[in-house]
């Protein structure tokens, strides 16, 4: 499994486990839920990179956040 496949698998597992814990049926995860969780994880990671100085960001003319690696992590 690639690193990205593992991330997606973990997101689906986390959301599926949440369904079970909430006694929801059917126990399945929608693409919308996966996309939402993926975006939340991405935003958290990007904010962490900006906070620790690994990346900087700015908005382009369309107000879309743009990121640049300043201090690469090896």
N, C-alpha and C positions, 0 to 999 in steps of 0.2 A: 504494500500500500504506500502511495506517495504521501508526503507530508500534508499536502492539500486534501487528499482523500481522507486522511486520518482526521483532519479538522472537521470536514463535513460529516463524517461518521459520528464523531463525538457530539456535534451539534444535534444531529438527529436522535442519538441515544439520550442526550440530556432532555430534549423536548418530549421524547417518547416516555421516559421515566416520569416526567412531570404529568403526563396524561394518566399514567397508572396511579400515581400518588393522589391525583384529583378525582379518581374513579370516573374518568371520562371514557366514553365509547363512541366510535371505535378508537382503538389505540393506534393512531397514525398521525403523521406530521405533514402539514401542507407545505407546498413550495413557498408560500408567503411567509410562514413561520420560520422556515430555514433562511430565507433571504433577510428577514428582520434580525434574526439572531446573528447572522454573519456580519451584517452592517454594524450591529452593536459591538461585536468583538473587534471589528476593524477599527471603529472609532476609538475604542478604549486603548487599543495598541498604538494607534497613531498619536493620541493625546499623550501617552506615556513616552513615546519617542521624542515628541516636541518638548515635554517637560524635562526629560533628562539630557536634552541638548543633542541627541542623535540626529534629529531632523528639524528643519524650519518649515514654515508654511506661509503662504500668502493667498489672496483671492485673485483670480483672473478678472477680466472685464465683465464676465457673466456671473461673478460672485461664486465661482466654483473653487473650493479649496485645492491648492496645488502644494505638493510636498517635495522637499529636496533633502537628500541625505548630506549632512554636514560632517559628522564624525562616524565613519563606518564601523560597524560591529563585526568582528571576524570570529 
